[in-house]
Structure formats: structure tokens, C-alpha cells
Amino acid sequence: MSGRRPEFKTDGGLDLAYTGWTTEDRLFLKHRASGSSARMINGAECTFELYSV
């Protein structure tokens, strides 16, 4: 993973982008101070409602 570090941006919120090591799939997460957020895999919006920790 050290060769594929996530990209972070903090301009008015937080953006995180990560490209998978073997599949080249791209995960993008965005959260704004206003409370809006977005999450995408390969440009398609996705939800994590089915997952729990």
C-alpha cells in the first residue's frame, strides 16, 4: 500500500481518493463542513448503509 497512498484534499471539507492495488478500482469520499457528503466507486455513487462495524 505504500506505493498507492490515498490522496487527501482539505479545501472546505475533506476529499479522499484511493485506487485499489490489484483491480484499479477508484474509491472517492467527500465530506463538507456543511454536512453534505458523497461516496463513489469508479464514478458511480454508492451507499454503505448495508455495512456495519
C-alpha distance matrix in Angstrom:
0.0 3.8 5.3 5.1 6.3 9.0 12.5 15.2 18.9 21.7 24.9 27.3 24.6 20.9 18.8 15.1 13.6 10.3 10.0 8.9 7.3 10.7 13.2 12.7 14.1 14.1 14.4 16.6 18.2 21.1 23.5 26.6 28.9 31.6 29.8 28.9 25.5 23.8 21.0 20.3 18.3 18.9 21.8 23.6 24.3 23.3 24.3 22.8 26.4 26.2 23.3 23.9 22.3
3.8 0.0 3.8 5.5 5.7 9.3 12.1 14.6 18.3 21.0 24.3 26.9 24.6 21.0 19.1 15.8 14.5 11.9 12.0 11.9 10.2 13.7 16.3 15.2 16.8 16.3 16.6 18.2 19.6 22.1 24.3 27.1 29.1 32.1 30.7 30.0 26.8 25.4 23.0 22.4 20.9 21.3 23.8 25.9 26.7 26.0 27.0 25.6 29.2 29.2 26.3 26.7 24.9
5.3 3.8 0.0 3.8 6.0 9.6 11.9 15.1 18.5 21.7 24.6 27.5 25.4 21.8 19.4 16.2 14.2 11.4 10.6 10.8 8.8 12.1 14.5 13.0 15.3 15.0 16.2 17.9 19.9 22.4 25.1 27.8 30.2 33.0 31.7 30.5 27.3 25.5 23.0 21.9 20.1 19.8 22.4 24.9 26.1 25.8 27.4 26.4 30.1 30.2 27.6 28.5 27.0
5.1 5.5 3.8 0.0 3.8 6.5 9.0 12.5 15.9 19.2 22.0 24.7 22.4 18.8 16.2 12.8 10.5 7.6 7.0 7.8 6.9 10.6 12.3 10.4 12.0 11.3 12.4 14.1 16.3 18.9 21.7 24.6 27.1 29.7 28.4 27.0 23.7 21.8 19.3 18.1 16.4 16.2 18.7 21.2 22.3 22.1 23.7 23.0 26.7 27.0 24.6 25.7 24.5
6.3 5.7 6.0 3.8 0.0 3.8 6.5 9.4 13.0 16.0 19.1 21.7 19.4 15.8 13.7 10.4 9.1 7.1 8.4 9.8 10.0 13.8 15.1 13.0 13.8 12.2 12.2 13.1 14.6 16.8 19.2 21.9 24.2 27.0 25.8 24.8 21.7 20.3 18.2 17.8 16.7 17.1 19.1 21.5 22.0 21.8 23.1 22.2 25.8 26.5 23.9 24.6 23.2
9.0 9.3 9.6 6.5 3.8 0.0 3.8 6.4 10.0 13.1 16.1 18.5 16.0 12.3 10.0 6.6 5.6 4.7 7.5 9.7 11.3 14.8 15.2 12.9 12.7 10.3 9.5 9.7 10.8 13.0 15.5 18.2 20.7 23.4 22.1 21.0 17.9 16.5 14.6 14.5 14.1 14.9 16.4 18.7 18.8 18.7 19.9 19.3 22.9 23.9 21.6 22.4 21.4
12.5 12.1 11.9 9.0 6.5 3.8 0.0 3.8 6.9 10.4 12.9 15.7 13.8 10.5 7.9 5.6 5.1 6.4 9.2 12.3 14.1 17.5 17.4 14.5 14.2 11.1 10.4 9.4 10.5 11.7 14.2 16.4 18.9 21.6 20.9 19.6 16.9 15.7 14.5 14.5 14.7 15.1 15.8 18.6 18.7 19.3 20.7 20.6 24.1 25.6 23.6 24.6 23.8
15.2 14.6 15.1 12.5 9.4 6.4 3.8 0.0 3.8 6.8 9.8 12.4 10.4 7.2 5.6 4.8 6.7 9.1 12.4 15.4 17.4 20.8 20.6 17.9 17.0 13.7 12.1 10.1 9.8 9.9 11.6 13.4 15.5 18.5 18.0 17.3 15.0 14.6 14.2 15.1 16.2 17.1 17.2 19.6 19.0 19.6 20.6 20.3 23.6 25.5 23.5 24.1 23.2
18.9 18.3 18.5 15.9 13.0 10.0 6.9 3.8 0.0 3.8 6.1 9.1 7.9 5.8 5.0 6.7 8.9 12.0 15.2 18.5 20.7 24.0 23.4 20.4 19.4 15.7 14.1 11.3 10.6 9.3 10.6 11.3 13.4 16.2 16.5 15.7 14.1 14.2 14.8 16.0 17.6 18.4 17.7 20.2 19.4 20.5 21.5 21.7 24.7 27.1 25.4 26.0 25.4
21.7 21.0 21.7 19.2 16.0 13.1 10.4 6.8 3.8 0.0 3.8 6.1 5.3 4.7 6.4 9.0 12.0 15.2 18.6 21.7 24.0 27.3 26.7 23.9 22.5 18.8 16.8 13.7 12.0 9.8 9.6 9.4 10.5 13.7 14.4 14.4 13.6 14.7 15.9 17.8 20.0 21.2 20.1 22.2 20.9 21.8 22.3 22.4 25.0 27.7 26.1 26.3 25.6
24.9 24.3 24.6 22.0 19.1 16.1 12.9 9.8 6.1 3.8 0.0 3.8 5.4 6.8 8.2 11.5 14.1 17.6 20.8 24.1 26.6 29.7 28.7 25.7 24.2 20.5 18.6 15.2 13.6 10.7 10.4 8.9 10.0 12.6 14.2 13.9 13.8 15.0 17.0 18.7 21.3 22.1 20.5 22.6 21.3 22.8 23.5 24.1 26.5 29.5 28.2 28.7 28.3
27.3 26.9 27.5 24.7 21.7 18.5 15.7 12.4 9.1 6.1 3.8 0.0 3.8 7.1 9.4 13.0 16.0 19.6 22.9 26.0 28.8 31.8 30.6 27.8 25.9 22.1 19.8 16.2 13.9 10.5 8.9 6.3 6.6 9.0 11.1 11.3 12.1 14.1 16.7 19.0 22.0 23.3 21.3 22.9 21.0 22.4 22.6 23.3 25.3 28.5 27.5 27.8 27.7
24.6 24.6 25.4 22.4 19.4 16.0 13.8 10.4 7.9 5.3 5.4 3.8 0.0 3.8 6.9 10.2 13.6 17.0 20.5 23.3 26.2 29.1 28.0 25.5 23.4 19.7 17.0 13.5 10.8 7.5 5.6 4.2 5.4 8.5 9.2 9.5 9.5 11.6 13.8 16.5 19.4 21.1 19.5 20.7 18.6 19.5 19.5 19.9 21.9 25.0 23.8 24.1 23.9
20.9 21.0 21.8 18.8 15.8 12.3 10.5 7.2 5.8 4.7 6.8 7.1 3.8 0.0 3.8 6.6 10.2 13.4 17.0 19.7 22.5 25.5 24.6 22.1 20.2 16.6 13.8 10.7 8.0 5.7 5.3 6.4 8.4 11.4 11.0 10.8 9.4 10.6 11.8 14.3 16.8 18.6 17.5 18.9 17.1 17.7 17.9 17.9 20.4 23.2 21.6 22.0 21.6
18.8 19.1 19.4 16.2 13.7 10.0 7.9 5.6 5.0 6.4 8.2 9.4 6.9 3.8 0.0 3.8 6.7 10.3 13.7 16.6 19.5 22.4 21.3 18.6 16.7 13.0 10.6 7.3 5.8 4.5 6.6 8.6 11.5 13.8 13.2 11.9 9.5 9.3 9.8 11.5 13.7 15.1 14.1 16.0 14.8 15.6 16.5 16.9 19.9 22.3 20.9 21.8 21.7
15.1 15.8 16.2 12.8 10.4 6.6 5.6 4.8 6.7 9.0 11.5 13.0 10.2 6.6 3.8 0.0 3.8 6.8 10.4 13.1 15.9 18.9 18.0 15.6 13.9 10.4 8.0 5.7 5.1 6.4 9.0 11.8 14.6 17.0 15.8 14.5 11.5 10.5 9.6 10.6 11.9 13.4 13.4 15.3 14.5 14.8 15.9 15.8 19.1 21.1 19.3 20.3 19.9
13.6 14.5 14.2 10.5 9.1 5.6 5.1 6.7 8.9 12.0 14.1 16.0 13.6 10.2 6.7 3.8 0.0 3.8 6.9 10.1 13.0 15.8 14.7 12.0 10.5 7.0 5.6 4.4 6.5 8.7 12.0 14.9 18.0 20.0 18.7 16.9 13.6 11.6 9.9 9.5 9.7 10.5 11.2 13.6 13.7 14.2 16.0 16.2 19.9 21.3 19.8 21.3 21.1
10.3 11.9 11.4 7.6 7.1 4.7 6.4 9.1 12.0 15.2 17.6 19.6 17.0 13.4 10.3 6.8 3.8 0.0 3.8 6.5 9.3 12.2 11.6 9.2 8.3 5.7 5.2 6.6 8.9 11.9 15.1 18.2 21.2 23.3 21.7 19.9 16.5 14.2 11.7 10.7 9.6 10.4 12.2 14.4 15.0 14.9 16.7 16.4 20.2 21.0 19.1 20.7 20.4
10.0 12.0 10.6 7.0 8.4 7.5 9.2 12.4 15.2 18.6 20.8 22.9 20.5 17.0 13.7 10.4 6.9 3.8 0.0 3.8 6.5 9.0 8.3 5.5 5.6 4.4 6.3 8.8 11.9 15.1 18.5 21.6 24.8 26.6 24.9 22.9 19.3 16.6 13.7 11.8 9.6 9.3 12.0 14.3 15.8 15.8 18.0 18.0 21.8 22.2 20.5 22.5 22.3
8.9 11.9 10.8 7.8 9.8 9.7 12.3 15.4 18.5 21.7 24.1 26.0 23.3 19.7 16.6 13.1 10.1 6.5 3.8 0.0 3.8 5.8 5.6 4.7 5.2 6.3 7.9 11.3 14.1 17.5 20.8 24.1 27.2 29.0 27.0 25.0 21.4 18.6 15.3 13.3 10.5 10.6 13.9 15.5 17.0 16.3 18.2 17.8 21.5 21.2 19.3 21.3 21.1
7.3 10.2 8.8 6.9 10.0 11.3 14.1 17.4 20.7 24.0 26.6 28.8 26.2 22.5 19.5 15.9 13.0 9.3 6.5 3.8 0.0 3.8 6.1 6.1 8.2 9.8 11.6 14.8 17.5 20.9 24.0 27.4 30.3 32.4 30.4 28.6 24.9 22.3 19.0 17.1 14.2 13.9 17.4 19.1 20.7 20.0 21.8 21.1 24.7 24.1 22.1 23.8 23.2
10.7 13.7 12.1 10.6 13.8 14.8 17.5 20.8 24.0 27.3 29.7 31.8 29.1 25.5 22.4 18.9 15.8 12.2 9.0 5.8 3.8 0.0 3.8 5.9 8.2 11.1 13.3 16.9 19.8 23.3 26.5 29.9 33.0 34.8 32.7 30.6 26.9 24.0 20.5 18.2 14.8 14.2 17.9 19.2 21.3 20.4 22.4 21.9 25.4 24.3 22.6 24.7 24.5
13.2 16.3 14.5 12.3 15.1 15.2 17.4 20.6 23.4 26.7 28.7 30.6 28.0 24.6 21.3 18.0 14.7 11.6 8.3 5.6 6.1 3.8 0.0 3.8 5.3 8.8 11.4 15.0 18.1 21.6 25.0 28.4 31.7 33.1 30.9 28.6 24.9 21.7 18.2 15.4 11.8 10.9 14.7 15.8 18.1 17.5 19.9 19.8 23.3 22.3 21.2 23.7 24.0
12.7 15.2 13.0 10.4 13.0 12.9 14.5 17.9 20.4 23.9 25.7 27.8 25.5 22.1 18.6 15.6 12.0 9.2 5.5 4.7 6.1 5.9 3.8 0.0 3.8 6.3 9.6 12.7 16.2 19.4 23.0 26.1 29.5 31.0 29.2 26.7 23.1 19.9 16.7 13.9 10.6 9.1 12.6 14.6 17.0 17.0 19.7 20.0 23.7 23.3 22.2 24.6 25.0
14.1 16.8 15.3 12.0 13.8 12.7 14.2 17.0 19.4 22.5 24.2 25.9 23.4 20.2 16.7 13.9 10.5 8.3 5.6 5.2 8.2 8.2 5.3 3.8 0.0 3.8 6.7 10.0 13.4 16.7 20.3 23.5 27.0 28.2 26.1 23.6 19.9 16.6 13.3 10.4 6.9 6.0 9.7 11.1 13.3 13.2 15.9 16.4 20.1 19.9 19.0 21.6 22.3
14.1 16.3 15.0 11.3 12.2 10.3 11.1 13.7 15.7 18.8 20.5 22.1 19.7 16.6 13.0 10.4 7.0 5.7 4.4 6.3 9.8 11.1 8.8 6.3 3.8 0.0 3.8 6.5 10.1 13.3 16.9 20.0 23.5 24.8 23.0 20.4 16.9 13.7 10.7 8.0 5.5 5.0 7.8 10.0 11.7 12.1 14.8 15.5 19.3 19.8 18.8 21.2 21.8
14.4 16.6 16.2 12.4 12.2 9.5 10.4 12.1 14.1 16.8 18.6 19.8 17.0 13.8 10.6 8.0 5.6 5.2 6.3 7.9 11.6 13.3 11.4 9.6 6.7 3.8 0.0 3.8 6.8 10.3 13.7 17.0 20.4 21.7 19.6 17.4 13.7 10.7 7.5 5.9 4.7 6.5 8.3 9.6 10.0 9.9 12.0 12.4 16.2 17.0 15.9 18.1 18.7
16.6 18.2 17.9 14.1 13.1 9.7 9.4 10.1 11.3 13.7 15.2 16.2 13.5 10.7 7.3 5.7 4.4 6.6 8.8 11.3 14.8 16.9 15.0 12.7 10.0 6.5 3.8 0.0 3.8 6.8 10.4 13.5 17.0 18.3 16.5 14.2 10.6 7.9 5.7 5.2 6.4 8.1 8.0 9.7 9.3 10.0 12.0 12.8 16.3 18.0 17.0 19.0 19.6
18.2 19.6 19.9 16.3 14.6 10.8 10.5 9.8 10.6 12.0 13.6 13.9 10.8 8.0 5.8 5.1 6.5 8.9 11.9 14.1 17.5 19.8 18.1 16.2 13.4 10.1 6.8 3.8 0.0 3.8 6.9 10.4 13.7 15.1 13.1 11.1 7.5 5.8 4.6 6.6 9.0 11.4 10.8 11.7 10.0 10.1 11.0 11.4 14.6 16.9 15.7 17.2 17.7
21.1 22.1 22.4 18.9 16.8 13.0 11.7 9.9 9.3 9.8 10.7 10.5 7.5 5.7 4.5 6.4 8.7 11.9 15.1 17.5 20.9 23.3 21.6 19.4 16.7 13.3 10.3 6.8 3.8 0.0 3.8 6.8 10.3 11.6 10.1 8.2 5.3 5.1 6.4 9.0 12.0 14.1 12.6 13.5 11.4 12.2 12.8 13.6 16.2 19.0 18.2 19.3 19.9
23.5 24.3 25.1 21.7 19.2 15.5 14.2 11.6 10.6 9.6 10.4 8.9 5.6 5.3 6.6 9.0 12.0 15.1 18.5 20.8 24.0 26.5 25.0 23.0 20.3 16.9 13.7 10.4 6.9 3.8 0.0 3.8 6.8 8.3 6.7 5.9 4.3 6.7 8.9 12.1 15.3 17.7 16.1 16.5 13.9 14.3 14.0 14.4 16.3 19.5 18.6 19.2 19.6
26.6 27.1 27.8 24.6 21.9 18.2 16.4 13.4 11.3 9.4 8.9 6.3 4.2 6.4 8.6 11.8 14.9 18.2 21.6 24.1 27.4 29.9 28.4 26.1 23.5 20.0 17.0 13.5 10.4 6.8 3.8 0.0 3.8 5.2 5.4 5.4 6.2 9.2 12.1 15.1 18.5 20.5 18.5 19.1 16.5 17.3 17.0 17.7 19.3 22.7 22.0 22.4 22.8
28.9 29.1 30.2 27.1 24.2 20.7 18.9 15.5 13.4 10.5 10.0 6.6 5.4 8.4 11.5 14.6 18.0 21.2 24.8 27.2 30.3 33.0 31.7 29.5 27.0 23.5 20.4 17.0 13.7 10.3 6.8 3.8 0.0 3.8 5.3 7.4 9.2 12.6 15.5 18.7 22.1 24.2 22.3 22.7 20.0 20.6 19.8 20.1 21.2 24.7 23.9 23.8 23.9
31.6 32.1 33.0 29.7 27.0 23.4 21.6 18.5 16.2 13.7 12.6 9.0 8.5 11.4 13.8 17.0 20.0 23.3 26.6 29.0 32.4 34.8 33.1 31.0 28.2 24.8 21.7 18.3 15.1 11.6 8.3 5.2 3.8 0.0 3.8 5.8 8.9 12.4 15.8 19.0 22.6 24.8 22.4 22.5 19.4 20.2 19.4 20.2 20.8 24.5 24.3 24.4 25.0
29.8 30.7 31.7 28.4 25.8 22.1 20.9 18.0 16.5 14.4 14.2 11.1 9.2 11.0 13.2 15.8 18.7 21.7 24.9 27.0 30.4 32.7 30.9 29.2 26.1 23.0 19.6 16.5 13.1 10.1 6.7 5.4 5.3 3.8 0.0 3.8 6.5 10.3 13.3 16.8 20.4 22.9 20.8 20.4 17.1 17.4 16.1 16.6 17.1 20.8 20.6 20.7 21.5
28.9 30.0 30.5 27.0 24.8 21.0 19.6 17.3 15.7 14.4 13.9 11.3 9.5 10.8 11.9 14.5 16.9 19.9 22.9 25.0 28.6 30.6 28.6 26.7 23.6 20.4 17.4 14.2 11.1 8.2 5.9 5.4 7.4 5.8 3.8 0.0 3.8 7.1 10.6 13.9 17.5 19.8 17.4 17.0 13.8 14.6 13.9 15.2 16.0 19.7 19.8 20.6 21.9
25.5 26.8 27.3 23.7 21.7 17.9 16.9 15.0 14.1 13.6 13.8 12.1 9.5 9.4 9.5 11.5 13.6 16.5 19.3 21.4 24.9 26.9 24.9 23.1 19.9 16.9 13.7 10.6 7.5 5.3 4.3 6.2 9.2 8.9 6.5 3.8 0.0 3.8 7.0 10.4 14.0 16.5 14.4 14.1 10.9 11.4 11.0 12.2 13.8 17.2 17.1 18.2 19.4
23.8 25.4 25.5 21.8 20.3 16.5 15.7 14.6 14.2 14.7 15.0 14.1 11.6 10.6 9.3 10.5 11.6 14.2 16.6 18.6 22.3 24.0 21.7 19.9 16.6 13.7 10.7 7.9 5.8 5.1 6.7 9.2 12.6 12.4 10.3 7.1 3.8 0.0 3.8 6.7 10.4 12.8 10.7 10.3 7.4 8.4 9.0 10.9 13.1 16.1 16.2 18.0 19.5
21.0 23.0 23.0 19.3 18.2 14.6 14.5 14.2 14.8 15.9 17.0 16.7 13.8 11.8 9.8 9.6 9.9 11.7 13.7 15.3 19.0 20.5 18.2 16.7 13.3 10.7 7.5 5.7 4.6 6.4 8.9 12.1 15.5 15.8 13.3 10.6 7.0 3.8 0.0 3.8 7.1 10.0 8.9 8.3 5.8 5.9 7.1 8.7 11.7 14.0 13.8 16.0 17.5
20.3 22.4 21.9 18.1 17.8 14.5 14.5 15.1 16.0 17.8 18.7 19.0 16.5 14.3 11.5 10.6 9.5 10.7 11.8 13.3 17.1 18.2 15.4 13.9 10.4 8.0 5.9 5.2 6.6 9.0 12.1 15.1 18.7 19.0 16.8 13.9 10.4 6.7 3.8 0.0 3.8 6.3 5.4 5.1 4.3 5.4 8.3 10.3 13.5 15.2 15.2 17.9 19.5
18.3 20.9 20.1 16.4 16.7 14.1 14.7 16.2 17.6 20.0 21.3 22.0 19.4 16.8 13.7 11.9 9.7 9.6 9.6 10.5 14.2 14.8 11.8 10.6 6.9 5.5 4.7 6.4 9.0 12.0 15.3 18.5 22.1 22.6 20.4 17.5 14.0 10.4 7.1 3.8 0.0 3.8 5.4 5.4 6.6 6.7 9.8 11.3 14.8 15.5 15.3 18.3 19.7
18.9 21.3 19.8 16.2 17.1 14.9 15.1 17.1 18.4 21.2 22.1 23.3 21.1 18.6 15.1 13.4 10.5 10.4 9.3 10.6 13.9 14.2 10.9 9.1 6.0 5.0 6.5 8.1 11.4 14.1 17.7 20.5 24.2 24.8 22.9 19.8 16.5 12.8 10.0 6.3 3.8 0.0 3.8 5.6 8.5 9.7 13.2 15.0 18.4 19.0 19.0 22.0 23.4
21.8 23.8 22.4 18.7 19.1 16.4 15.8 17.2 17.7 20.1 20.5 21.3 19.5 17.5 14.1 13.4 11.2 12.2 12.0 13.9 17.4 17.9 14.7 12.6 9.7 7.8 8.3 8.0 10.8 12.6 16.1 18.5 22.3 22.4 20.8 17.4 14.4 10.7 8.9 5.4 5.4 3.8 0.0 3.8 6.5 9.2 12.8 15.3 18.3 19.5 19.9 22.9 24.6
23.6 25.9 24.9 21.2 21.5 18.7 18.6 19.6 20.2 22.2 22.6 22.9 20.7 18.9 16.0 15.3 13.6 14.4 14.3 15.5 19.1 19.2 15.8 14.6 11.1 10.0 9.6 9.7 11.7 13.5 16.5 19.1 22.7 22.5 20.4 17.0 14.1 10.3 8.3 5.1 5.4 5.6 3.8 0.0 3.8 6.3 10.1 13.0 15.6 16.7 17.7 21.0 23.1
24.3 26.7 26.1 22.3 22.0 18.8 18.7 19.0 19.4 20.9 21.3 21.0 18.6 17.1 14.8 14.5 13.7 15.0 15.8 17.0 20.7 21.3 18.1 17.0 13.3 11.7 10.0 9.3 10.0 11.4 13.9 16.5 20.0 19.4 17.1 13.8 10.9 7.4 5.8 4.3 6.6 8.5 6.5 3.8 0.0 3.8 7.1 10.4 12.6 14.4 15.5 18.5 20.8
23.3 26.0 25.8 22.1 21.8 18.7 19.3 19.6 20.5 21.8 22.8 22.4 19.5 17.7 15.6 14.8 14.2 14.9 15.8 16.3 20.0 20.4 17.5 17.0 13.2 12.1 9.9 10.0 10.1 12.2 14.3 17.3 20.6 20.2 17.4 14.6 11.4 8.4 5.9 5.4 6.7 9.7 9.2 6.3 3.8 0.0 3.8 6.9 9.3 10.7 11.8 15.0 17.4
24.3 27.0 27.4 23.7 23.1 19.9 20.7 20.6 21.5 22.3 23.5 22.6 19.5 17.9 16.5 15.9 16.0 16.7 18.0 18.2 21.8 22.4 19.9 19.7 15.9 14.8 12.0 12.0 11.0 12.8 14.0 17.0 19.8 19.4 16.1 13.9 11.0 9.0 7.1 8.3 9.8 13.2 12.8 10.1 7.1 3.8 0.0 3.8 5.6 7.6 8.9 11.9 14.6
22.8 25.6 26.4 23.0 22.2 19.3 20.6 20.3 21.7 22.4 24.1 23.3 19.9 17.9 16.9 15.8 16.2 16.4 18.0 17.8 21.1 21.9 19.8 20.0 16.4 15.5 12.4 12.8 11.4 13.6 14.4 17.7 20.1 20.2 16.6 15.2 12.2 10.9 8.7 10.3 11.3 15.0 15.3 13.0 10.4 6.9 3.8 0.0 3.8 5.5 5.5 8.2 10.9
26.4 29.2 30.1 26.7 25.8 22.9 24.1 23.6 24.7 25.0 26.5 25.3 21.9 20.4 19.9 19.1 19.9 20.2 21.8 21.5 24.7 25.4 23.3 23.7 20.1 19.3 16.2 16.3 14.6 16.2 16.3 19.3 21.2 20.8 17.1 16.0 13.8 13.1 11.7 13.5 14.8 18.4 18.3 15.6 12.6 9.3 5.6 3.8 0.0 3.8 5.5 7.7 11.1
26.2 29.2 30.2 27.0 26.5 23.9 25.6 25.5 27.1 27.7 29.5 28.5 25.0 23.2 22.3 21.1 21.3 21.0 22.2 21.2 24.1 24.3 22.3 23.3 19.9 19.8 17.0 18.0 16.9 19.0 19.5 22.7 24.7 24.5 20.8 19.7 17.2 16.1 14.0 15.2 15.5 19.0 19.5 16.7 14.4 10.7 7.6 5.5 3.8 0.0 3.8 6.9 10.5
23.3 26.3 27.6 24.6 23.9 21.6 23.6 23.5 25.4 26.1 28.2 27.5 23.8 21.6 20.9 19.3 19.8 19.1 20.5 19.3 22.1 22.6 21.2 22.2 19.0 18.8 15.9 17.0 15.7 18.2 18.6 22.0 23.9 24.3 20.6 19.8 17.1 16.2 13.8 15.2 15.3 19.0 19.9 17.7 15.5 11.8 8.9 5.5 5.5 3.8 0.0 3.8 7.0
23.9 26.7 28.5 25.7 24.6 22.4 24.6 24.1 26.0 26.3 28.7 27.8 24.1 22.0 21.8 20.3 21.3 20.7 22.5 21.3 23.8 24.7 23.7 24.6 21.6 21.2 18.1 19.0 17.2 19.3 19.2 22.4 23.8 24.4 20.7 20.6 18.2 18.0 16.0 17.9 18.3 22.0 22.9 21.0 18.5 15.0 11.9 8.2 7.7 6.9 3.8 0.0 3.8
22.3 24.9 27.0 24.5 23.2 21.4 23.8 23.2 25.4 25.6 28.3 27.7 23.9 21.6 21.7 19.9 21.1 20.4 22.3 21.1 23.2 24.5 24.0 25.0 22.3 21.8 18.7 19.6 17.7 19.9 19.6 22.8 23.9 25.0 21.5 21.9 19.4 19.5 17.5 19.5 19.7 23.4 24.6 23.1 20.8 17.4 14.6 10.9 11.1 10.5 7.0 3.8 0.0
